[in-house]
């Protein structure tokens, strides 16, 4: 694989826009990455990049070389697959670097991945997991794959759906409901303690719901607790400190066990589809597609748990759509 390092670095530098970002992505030193590109340019007898303090830019020769570099890597990977009998039965192997959402990753995803690896006898697998709710840049950071909620933010990403029907669920502990009651409409959330989630500089404080009649209601919620970790928000809800608006996958087990109860029966929460994401289809080997399919099966088995009605959520949904919340 060392002989392919210049090709990997060249393509990574093109996609990331800098040698340092490419080095982080491939987990090599920045000096080593720069020297490797310099050797490649010497071997080809031409400059591939115009260097500047702000961003790398391909030269005309670099533009001409790029599709050939990609074809060379694709041909190598195709040859490897052919030697493995088309790769269909090849177990997970090598280094797998995946970014997972914090709450679902800690509760379920890491176990599901380990179960698949054990079932396939993937003894040579080197697994690196990064658990964070921060949106991972697959181009610039040293990970190859990410499991993330929402639609892919970048057209260069390939996404395999794991839970396309997943939605957010409004929920609280039985103790909280016993003390404060359950909201009957989204507008009543103004009088409740909302457990809010922040992602980067963005606070998720506008909660959207769809009424039984298909109309959208938006509520600007407030509360005394904010966290940038979805697992902490769920723990606060379990401790009876407020109402959470969580992914159905995150709270499915708690709803089944009665540790949390679903609120606002009849109202739909925001869509929260879950995807396995990668940069380029060449990273989605048959083994990784099997892994994604297994994760999707686990998610589908978990999702029905978000639907049970609780006898603690008293009252029927308001027959009239609420137009006052969020200015609607």
Secondary structure, DSSP 4 states (H G I P E B T S, - for coil): -GGGHHHHHHHHHHHHSSHHHHHHHHT--HHHHHHHHHHHHHHHTS--EE--SS--EE-HHHHHHHHHHHHHHHHHHHHHHHHTTTTTTPPP-EEEEEEE-HHHIIIIIHHHHHHHHHHHT-TTEEEEEEE-SS---TTTSS-SEEEEESS-SSTTEEEEEEETT-BEEEEE-HHHHHHH---SSGGGGGGS-EEEEEETTEEE-EEEEE-TTS-EEEEE---SEEES-HHHHHHHHHTTS-EEEEEHHHHHHHHHHTSSEE-STT-EE-B--EEEEEESGGG--HHHHHHHHHHHHHHHHHHGGG----TTS-SPPPSSPP-SGGG-
